[in-house]
Amino acid sequence: MTKGPPRREFSQAVHHAALMRAQFRCEQCGRKEQLELHHVGHRADRSLFNARILCAACHARYHADRRRRGIDK
């Protein structure tokens, strides 16, 4: 089985700017630990406008909800 193209991640500068904008907190629940960068829209858009800071729990919950609704396959 072959894998698809490698995931395109945000640059270090965008990651830092998103953290600064979010004041180093999850933008969903306010938690300060286990922060991750989430693509808001299309994964090819790696701009700050397409970045959201979520803690690991909120990020997992977001994708689990999308899978449950049949949006993420």
C-alpha positions in Angstrom: 0.0 0.0 0.0 1.4 3.4 -1.0 1.1 6.5 1.1 -0.1 9.8 -0.3 2.0 12.9 -0.5 3.5 14.1 2.8 1.4 16.3 5.0 2.0 20.0 4.5 2.5 21.6 7.9 2.5 25.2 8.8 5.8 27.0 8.9 7.5 27.7 12.3 6.7 31.4 11.9 3.0 30.7 11.3 2.9 28.3 14.2 4.4 30.9 16.5 2.2 33.7 15.3 -0.9 31.5 15.9 0.3 30.7 19.4 0.8 34.4 20.1 -2.6 35.3 18.7 -4.2 32.7 20.9 -2.2 33.8 23.9 -0.7 30.3 24.2 -4.2 28.9 25.1 -6.6 26.5 23.3 -9.0 28.7 21.3 -11.8 26.4 22.2 -11.5 25.7 26.0 -8.6 27.9 27.1 -6.3 25.1 28.2 -2.6 25.8 28.2 -1.3 22.3 27.8 -0.8 20.0 24.8 -1.5 22.7 22.2 -1.8 21.7 18.5 -2.2 23.6 15.3 -5.4 22.9 13.4 -6.2 23.7 9.8 -9.5 25.6 9.7 -10.0 25.1 6.0 -8.2 23.5 3.1 -4.9 21.8 4.2 -3.1 23.4 1.2 -3.6 26.8 2.8 -0.8 27.1 5.4 -1.4 30.8 6.2 -2.1 32.2 9.6 -5.7 32.8 8.6 -6.2 29.0 8.2 -4.6 28.2 11.6 -6.3 27.6 14.9 -4.7 26.6 18.2 -6.5 23.7 19.9 -5.5 21.5 22.8 -5.1 17.8 22.0 -8.5 17.0 23.5 -10.5 19.7 21.6 -8.6 18.8 18.4 -9.5 15.1 18.8 -13.1 16.0 19.7 -13.4 18.2 16.6 -12.3 15.4 14.2 -14.3 12.7 16.0 -17.4 14.9 15.6 -16.7 15.4 11.9 -16.2 11.6 11.4 -19.5 10.9 13.3 -21.3 13.3 10.9 -19.6 11.7 7.9 -17.6 14.8 7.0 -14.2 13.2 7.6 -13.8 9.7 6.2 
